[in-house]
Amino acid sequence: SERLIRADRVRQIEVGGFGFRPRASLSVQSQIGRAWLSRAMRRWEGEGRVSRLLVTQEQAERLQRDWYYRHAIFGAPSGEGAADTRLEVCVPSTEAEVILPLVRWLGPGARLLAPDDLRRRLAQDLAAMVAEASADEI
């Protein structure tokens, strides 16, 4: 697998006795624009750890400007009406610590489609936030 090390973080280096032959496919161009991140996301998606979100056009544009989320898969929603202008986004993570803050950051208009356990947890979190806000108003 590929490993990249930022040159500005290297403090000391030593040449060892082993030989090194770079792969012919490895080039600067293959790393520009975080192409490595797109390849890593496709690999992670293949491992089955994917969350699916439904987002508005504006939210999709916001995600596509992000250094990380721009490499997610954006496409037409599956099973939705033809007139629906929202997009489905597949994010290669099912970790609550990643997905739940993302959906809350996107705000109204964003819907978490899968996985189901995160949908339930998000609904519980949002209900608790509403209850807390309502209690503050009394």
C-alpha positions in Angstrom: 0.0 0.0 0.0 1.0 3.6 -0.5 2.4 5.6 2.3 3.2 9.3 2.1 5.2 11.3 4.5 5.2 15.0 4.6 8.8 16.2 4.0 8.4 19.1 6.5 7.7 16.6 9.3 10.8 14.4 8.8 13.3 15.1 11.5 15.9 12.5 10.8 16.4 10.0 8.0 18.9 7.2 7.5 19.7 5.2 4.3 19.3 1.5 5.0 20.9 -1.4 3.3 17.9 -2.5 1.3 17.2 -1.7 -2.3 14.2 0.4 -3.4 12.5 0.4 -6.7 9.6 2.8 -7.1 6.5 1.4 -8.9 6.2 2.6 -12.4 2.6 3.7 -11.7 3.7 6.0 -8.9 4.0 9.6 -10.1 3.5 13.1 -8.8 0.4 13.4 -11.0 -1.1 10.4 -9.3 -0.9 12.3 -6.0 -2.0 15.8 -7.1 -5.5 16.9 -5.9 -5.6 14.2 -3.3 -6.2 11.5 -5.9 -4.9 9.1 -3.3 -7.8 10.0 -1.1 -10.3 9.1 -3.9 -8.7 5.7 -4.3 -8.7 5.2 -0.5 -12.4 6.1 -0.3 -13.3 3.6 -3.1 -11.4 0.9 -1.2 -13.2 1.8 2.0 -16.5 1.7 0.3 -15.7 -1.7 -1.0 -15.3 -2.9 2.6 -19.0 -2.1 3.1 -18.7 0.6 5.7 -20.8 3.3 3.9 -23.3 5.8 5.2 -25.8 7.2 2.7 -27.2 10.7 2.9 -29.7 12.6 0.9 -28.8 16.3 0.5 -29.9 19.4 -1.3 -28.0 20.8 -4.2 -26.6 23.6 -2.0 -25.4 21.0 0.6 -23.8 18.9 -2.1 -21.9 21.9 -3.4 -20.7 22.7 0.1 -19.5 19.1 0.5 -17.8 19.2 -2.9 -15.8 22.2 -1.8 -14.5 20.3 1.2 -11.0 18.7 1.0 -12.3 15.4 2.3 -15.9 15.0 1.3 -15.4 16.1 -2.3 -14.1 12.6 -2.8 -17.3 10.9 -1.7 -19.7 9.5 -4.3 -22.4 11.9 -5.4 -25.3 10.7 -7.5 -29.0 10.6 -8.2 -31.0 9.2 -5.3 -32.1 5.6 -5.7 -35.8 5.0 -5.5 -36.7 8.7 -5.3 -39.0 10.7 -7.6 -37.6 11.9 -11.0 -38.4 15.5 -10.1 -36.3 15.3 -6.9 -33.3 17.6 -7.2 -31.6 16.3 -4.1 -28.4 14.1 -4.4 -27.4 11.0 -2.6 -24.0 11.0 -1.1 -22.1 7.9 0.0 -19.5 8.5 2.7 -17.1 5.6 3.5 -17.7 5.6 7.3 -20.4 4.3 9.6 -18.8 5.8 12.7 -21.3 7.9 14.8 -18.5 10.3 15.7 -18.1 11.1 12.0 -21.5 10.9 10.5 -23.8 12.4 13.1 -21.8 15.7 13.3 -21.8 15.8 9.5 -25.6 15.6 9.3 -26.0 18.2 12.0 -23.5 20.5 10.3 -25.4 20.2 7.0 -28.6 21.0 8.8 -32.2 21.0 7.5 -32.6 19.3 4.1 -30.0 16.6 4.9 -31.4 13.1 5.5 -29.4 10.2 6.8 -30.7 7.2 4.8 -28.4 4.4 6.1 -27.2 2.8 8.3 -30.4 2.3 10.3 -28.7 2.2 13.7 -27.2 5.7 13.0 -30.6 7.0 11.8 -32.2 5.9 15.1 -29.4 7.4 17.1 -29.7 10.7 15.2 -33.4 10.8 15.8 -32.8 10.3 19.5 -30.2 13.0 19.6 -32.4 15.5 17.8 -35.4 14.7 20.0 -33.2 15.3 23.1 -32.0 18.6 21.7 -35.7 19.7 21.0 -36.7 18.6 24.6 -33.8 20.6 26.0 -34.6 23.7 24.0 -38.3 23.4 25.0 -37.3 23.1 28.6 -35.2 26.3 28.4 -38.2 28.2 27.0 -40.4 27.4 30.1 
